[in-house]
Amino acid sequence: MNFFNNLINLFIKYKKYFLITGFILIIFIMGYALYSLFFKTATPQEILEVQEATTTIGGLPISEEGEGGEIIPDEITGGLSIEDRMQRFPSSEIAKGGLTKITELNKTESFNPVLSSNGSDVQYYNKEDEKFYKISKDGLISSLSDKIFHEVENITWSPNSDKAILEYPDGANIIYDFNNKKQTTLPKHWKDFDFSSDGKQIVMKSMGLDTDNRWLAIVNEDGSKARQIESLGEKDATVYPLWSPNNQSIAMYTEGIGFDRQEVFFVGLNKENFKSTVVEGRGFQPRWSPEGDKLLYSVYSSDNNLKPNLWIVNAQGERIGSGRKNLNVETWAEKCSFADTSNLYCAVPEKLEEGAGLFPEMAKNTSDQLYKIDTLTGMKKLIAVPDGSYNMSNIIISDDGANLYFTDETTGRLHKIRLK
């Protein structure tokens, strides 16, 4: 009996210390649980189990068989360093599914490139001398304008690449016509621009100081005749101005319907009552198909360890929301480009850590491989394992399908892969 009395007296005497110790222990357990959920690197056995349980592309070593594809030895894609791959395996001049030669086209940081109107050259902004240039498939460089554009922060090109909206760090915006060498100033409170499919109109956000004076709006290509379409209020972050190629809609907005689900709504020019579609995840990143009948998008969710994943869905007329398909490719929509109405090329990281969709900077130093994806069948084919380490962005396909251009995020330089 005396033992229990002494134990009780001891607890009362040191109760404060016991409570502090218990609180610290609980914090430690919660911290470790969060670390395990979002940041802990999987063991080799866990990685093997995941790869055996899914067909998701994201560092898989073997391409699917088919025309233009080859069975690739494991060591090319995952077992060897980039340097060892180049020493042990020959590089192909044309992308056939194996180690592929990458041609560097320039030595400068080339910002926001776009395909020229001739369908084969690429236009870009040189961040070093702050001018615009055009580069051919053979690497021949010519200037688009002698004018210097200081510290351009963002560029929105018109469909035929003859005009561009330039945004500056101080909030200034201009439209520049490269054919007529004409500059038009736009209000500073306009942002998030996108051209219509014919280049004659622009959709944007007009952000007044008062939330009641914030609008999704359209203007003519010269910045005239602004017209309010929908009130933005406080929903700026979930509204995406993106003019569809078929002119059905000019923007999208999302509303959450759970931690891992969102509803996407389409906005027309005349308050049309379009159907909506549901996306299974967050971090919505959309891209229209060339005809505007389908929407490619990437999202992340807890179902795939918060990594980005590609989906495609019908997005035209009464078919909006139908045919939704998980393409099982772990990459972002912005790292993809349509080659035609159904086929797209995507740069896919060899490896993505848990949480990369939530924190894209985690993939900053990843090396990409190039896949071709048939969005109708879901078939995926490894097209190229680059003969160096490249984090690909701004994927551009020439009109004849012979060349693929991309920017290396590490250096900012333009590169070319021969597809034919």
C-alpha positions in Angstrom: 0.0 0.0 0.0 2.8 2.3 0.9 4.3 1.7 -2.6 1.2 3.0 -4.4 1.0 6.0 -2.0 4.6 6.8 -2.8 4.0 6.4 -6.5 1.0 8.8 -6.4 2.9 11.3 -4.3 5.8 11.1 -6.8 3.4 11.8 -9.8 1.8 14.8 -8.0 5.2 16.2 -7.1 6.6 15.9 -10.7 3.3 16.2 -12.6 4.4 19.2 -14.5 7.5 17.4 -15.9 5.5 14.3 -16.8 3.1 16.5 -18.8 5.8 18.4 -20.6 7.6 15.1 -21.5 4.3 13.6 -22.8 3.6 16.7 -24.9 7.1 16.6 -26.5 6.6 12.9 -27.2 3.3 13.5 -29.0 4.8 16.4 -31.1 7.7 14.1 -32.1 5.3 11.3 -33.1 3.1 13.7 -35.2 6.2 15.2 -36.9 7.5 11.8 -37.9 4.1 10.8 -39.3 4.0 14.0 -41.4 7.6 13.4 -42.6 6.7 9.8 -43.5 3.6 10.9 -45.4 5.1 13.6 -47.5 8.9 13.4 -47.6 10.3 10.0 -46.6 12.1 8.3 -49.5 10.8 4.8 -50.3 13.1 1.9 -49.8 14.1 -0.1 -52.9 11.7 -2.9 -51.9 8.8 -0.4 -51.6 9.6 1.1 -55.0 9.7 -2.4 -56.5 6.3 -3.2 -55.0 4.8 0.0 -56.4 6.1 -0.6 -59.9 4.8 -4.2 -59.8 1.3 -3.0 -58.8 0.8 -0.2 -61.4 1.4 0.6 -65.0 2.0 4.2 -64.4 4.8 5.7 -66.5 7.3 7.6 -64.4 10.8 6.1 -64.6 9.7 2.7 -66.0 12.6 1.0 -67.8 10.8 -0.6 -70.8 8.9 1.0 -73.6 5.7 -0.5 -75.0 6.3 -2.5 -78.3 5.1 -1.0 -81.5 6.1 0.9 -84.6 9.1 3.1 -83.8 9.6 1.6 -80.3 12.2 -0.8 -79.0 12.7 -2.9 -75.9 15.2 -0.9 -73.9 17.7 -2.5 -71.5 17.1 -1.6 -67.9 20.5 0.0 -67.4 19.8 2.6 -70.1 17.0 4.2 -68.2 17.7 3.5 -64.6 20.8 1.4 -63.8 23.6 3.7 -65.1 24.5 7.3 -64.8 24.1 9.6 -67.9 27.8 9.5 -68.5 28.0 5.7 -68.4 25.0 5.4 -70.7 26.7 7.5 -73.4 29.9 5.4 -73.1 28.2 2.0 -73.3 25.3 2.6 -75.7 25.3 4.3 -79.2 23.1 7.4 -79.6 20.6 7.3 -82.4 20.2 10.4 -84.6 16.4 9.8 -84.8 14.2 9.0 -81.8 13.4 5.3 -81.9 13.0 4.5 -78.3 16.6 4.2 -77.2 19.4 6.5 -76.3 18.9 9.5 -78.6 21.1 12.4 -79.7 20.0 15.9 -78.4 21.1 18.9 -80.5 21.8 22.2 -78.7 20.6 25.0 -80.9 21.9 28.1 -79.0 24.0 29.2 -76.1 21.7 31.7 -74.5 18.8 31.6 -72.1 15.8 31.4 -74.4 12.6 32.4 -72.7 9.1 31.3 -73.7 9.7 29.9 -77.2 6.9 29.3 -79.7 6.6 27.8 -83.2 6.9 30.4 -85.9 4.1 30.9 -88.5 6.1 28.9 -91.1 5.7 25.8 -88.9 9.4 24.9 -88.6 11.3 27.8 -87.0 11.1 28.7 -83.3 10.8 32.3 -81.9 12.1 33.2 -78.4 13.1 36.0 -76.1 16.9 36.2 -75.3 17.2 37.1 -71.7 20.8 38.1 -72.1 20.5 40.9 -74.6 16.7 41.3 -74.1 15.8 41.0 -77.8 13.5 38.6 -79.8 15.0 36.1 -82.2 13.9 33.3 -84.6 16.0 30.1 -85.0 15.7 27.5 -87.7 15.9 23.8 -87.4 19.5 24.0 -88.5 20.4 26.5 -85.8 20.4 29.7 -88.1 19.5 32.7 -85.9 17.9 35.9 -87.1 16.4 38.8 -85.1 12.6 39.5 -85.1 13.1 43.1 -84.1 16.0 45.5 -83.3 14.0 46.8 -80.3 15.2 46.0 -76.8 12.5 44.9 -74.3 14.0 45.2 -70.8 13.3 42.5 -68.2 10.3 40.8 -69.7 8.7 38.6 -67.0 6.0 36.8 -69.0 5.1 36.4 -72.7 1.7 35.4 -74.3 2.0 34.7 -78.0 -0.8 35.1 -80.5 -1.7 31.9 -82.5 0.3 32.8 -85.6 3.1 34.2 -83.4 3.1 37.7 -85.1 2.1 39.4 -81.8 2.9 39.0 -78.2 1.7 40.4 -74.9 4.7 41.3 -72.7 4.4 41.6 -68.9 7.0 43.4 -66.8 8.0 43.1 -63.1 6.5 46.6 -62.3 3.1 45.5 -63.6 3.4 47.2 -67.0 1.9 45.3 -70.0 2.2 45.9 -73.7 1.1 44.3 -77.0 3.8 44.2 -79.6 3.2 43.6 -83.3 6.4 42.2 -84.8 5.1 42.6 -88.4 4.2 46.3 -88.1 6.7 47.1 -85.3 3.8 48.6 -83.3 3.5 48.8 -79.6 0.3 49.2 -77.6 0.2 49.8 -73.8 -2.3 47.9 -71.7 -3.6 48.8 -68.1 -1.4 47.5 -65.2 -4.3 45.9 -63.5 -4.8 43.4 -66.4 -3.2 40.0 -66.1 -3.4 36.3 -67.1 -3.9 36.8 -70.9 -4.8 34.4 -73.6 -5.5 35.0 -77.3 -8.6 33.7 -79.2 -7.9 31.0 -81.8 -8.0 33.6 -84.6 -5.8 36.1 -82.7 -8.4 38.9 -82.9 -9.5 38.9 -79.3 -7.9 38.5 -75.9 -9.3 37.1 -72.6 -7.8 38.4 -69.4 -8.4 39.2 -65.7 -9.1 42.9 -64.8 -8.1 43.2 -61.2 -9.6 46.3 -59.5 -8.6 47.2 -55.9 -12.2 46.4 -54.8 -13.2 42.8 -55.1 -16.5 43.9 -56.6 -14.5 45.4 -59.5 -12.6 42.3 -60.6 -13.7 40.7 -63.8 -13.0 38.1 -66.4 -13.0 40.2 -69.5 -12.2 40.3 -73.2 -10.7 43.0 -75.4 -9.7 43.3 -79.1 -6.2 42.4 -80.2 -5.2 46.1 -80.0 -6.5 46.4 -76.4 -9.7 48.3 -77.3 -13.3 47.7 -76.5 -13.0 45.9 -73.2 -16.1 43.8 -72.3 -16.9 42.3 -68.9 -17.8 38.6 -69.0 -18.0 37.3 -65.4 -17.3 38.7 -62.0 -14.2 37.3 -60.3 -14.7 38.5 -56.8 -12.2 36.7 -54.6 -11.9 33.6 -56.9 -8.9 34.8 -58.9 -6.7 31.8 -57.9 -9.2 29.3 -59.3 -10.0 30.9 -62.6 -8.1 30.0 -65.7 -8.3 32.2 -68.8 -7.8 29.7 -71.7 -9.5 30.3 -75.0 -10.6 27.0 -76.6 -9.5 26.4 -80.2 -13.2 25.9 -81.2 -14.2 29.1 -79.5 -16.7 27.3 -77.3 -15.2 28.7 -74.0 -12.8 31.4 -73.0 -12.0 30.2 -69.5 -12.4 27.6 -66.8 -12.9 27.8 -63.0 -12.8 25.1 -60.3 -14.6 24.5 -57.1 -13.5 22.0 -54.5 -15.8 19.1 -53.7 -13.5 17.3 -51.3 -9.8 17.0 -50.5 -9.0 15.0 -53.7 -11.8 16.2 -56.0 -12.7 19.4 -57.9 -15.4 20.4 -60.3 -14.4 22.2 -63.4 -16.8 24.7 -65.0 -16.5 26.2 -68.5 -17.1 29.9 -69.2 -18.5 31.0 -72.6 -18.8 34.5 -74.2 -22.6 34.7 -73.7 -23.2 33.1 -70.3 -23.9 29.7 -71.8 -24.9 26.9 -69.4 -22.2 24.4 -70.2 -21.9 21.0 -68.4 -19.1 20.7 -65.9 -16.6 17.9 -65.3 -15.0 16.4 -62.2 -11.3 16.0 -61.8 -9.7 13.6 -59.3 -7.1 15.7 -57.6 -5.7 19.2 -56.9 -3.1 21.4 -58.7 -5.3 21.5 -61.9 -3.2 22.3 -64.9 -5.2 22.2 -68.2 -4.2 22.1 -71.9 -6.6 22.0 -74.9 -6.4 19.5 -77.7 -5.9 21.1 -81.2 -9.6 20.9 -82.1 -10.8 22.0 -78.6 -12.9 18.8 -78.2 -10.8 17.3 -75.4 -9.0 18.7 -72.4 -5.7 17.3 -71.2 -4.9 18.1 -67.6 -2.7 17.0 -64.7 -3.6 16.8 -61.0 -2.1 15.3 -57.9 -3.9 13.4 -55.2 -3.3 11.3 -52.1 -4.1 8.2 -54.2 -0.7 8.6 -56.1 1.5 10.0 -53.3 0.7 13.6 -54.3 2.5 13.2 -57.7 1.2 14.9 -60.9 -0.8 12.5 -63.1 -2.2 13.0 -66.6 -5.9 12.7 -67.5 -7.9 13.4 -70.6 -11.7 14.1 -70.9 -14.2 15.1 -73.6 -14.8 18.9 -73.3 -17.1 19.9 -76.1 -20.9 20.4 -76.1 -23.1 17.7 -74.7 -20.0 15.4 -74.4 -18.4 17.5 -71.7 -17.2 15.3 -68.9 -17.6 12.0 -70.8 -14.8 9.7 -71.7 -12.6 10.7 -68.8 -9.4 8.6 -68.8 -6.4 8.3 -66.5 -3.4 8.1 -68.8 -1.2 6.8 -65.9 1.7 9.1 -66.7 3.4 11.0 -63.9 4.1 14.4 -65.3 2.6 17.9 -65.7 0.4 18.9 -68.6 2.7 21.9 -69.2 5.4 19.3 -70.1 3.3 17.9 -73.0 2.4 19.0 -76.5 -0.1 17.6 -79.0 1.3 16.4 -82.3 -2.2 16.0 -83.7 -5.8 15.5 -82.5 -5.0 12.3 -80.5 -1.3 12.0 -80.1 0.9 14.0 -77.7 4.5 14.0 -76.7 5.4 14.4 -73.0 8.6 14.8 -71.0 8.4 12.4 -68.1 10.7 12.6 -65.1 12.8 9.4 -64.6 11.9 9.7 -60.9 9.5 11.8 -58.9 9.5 12.0 -55.1 6.3 11.9 -53.0 4.7 15.3 -52.9 6.2 16.5 -56.2 2.7 17.6 -57.4 2.2 19.8 -54.3 5.8 21.0 -54.4 7.0 21.2 -58.1 10.4 22.5 -57.1 11.2 19.0 -55.9 11.5 18.0 -59.6 13.7 20.9 -60.5 16.8 18.7 -61.0 15.1 15.7 -62.4 16.1 14.2 -65.8 13.3 13.6 -68.3 12.6 10.9 -70.9 10.3 11.5 -73.9 7.1 9.5 -74.4 4.5 9.5 -77.1 0.9 8.9 -75.9 -2.2 7.9 -77.9 -5.0 9.6 -76.0 -7.6 7.5 -77.7 -6.2 4.1 -76.7 -4.1 5.2 -73.7 -1.1 3.5 -75.3 2.3 4.9 -74.2 5.6 4.5 -76.0 9.0 5.5 -74.9 10.4 7.6 -77.8 13.7 8.9 -76.6 16.2 8.5 -73.7 18.2 11.7 -74.0 22.0 11.3 -74.3 22.4 13.8 -71.5 20.5 15.1 -68.5 17.7 17.5 -69.4 14.7 18.9 -67.5 12.5 19.6 -70.5 9.9 22.4 -70.8 8.2 24.3 -73.6 7.7 21.2 -75.8 7.2 22.2 -79.4 6.4 20.0 -82.4 7.1 21.2 -85.9 4.1 21.2 -88.3 5.6 18.3 -90.4 6.2 16.2 -87.2 9.9 15.9 -88.0 11.4 17.8 -85.1 10.7 18.3 -81.4 12.1 21.4 -79.7 12.4 22.0 -76.0 14.0 24.2 -73.4 16.4 22.8 -70.8 15.2 24.2 -67.5 18.8 24.1 -66.1 20.4 26.2 -68.8 17.5 27.8 -70.5 18.9 26.8 -73.9 16.9 25.5 -76.9 17.4 21.9 -78.0 16.1 19.7 -80.8 15.2 16.0 -81.1 14.7 14.5 -84.6 11.5 12.5 -84.7 11.8 11.5 -88.4 
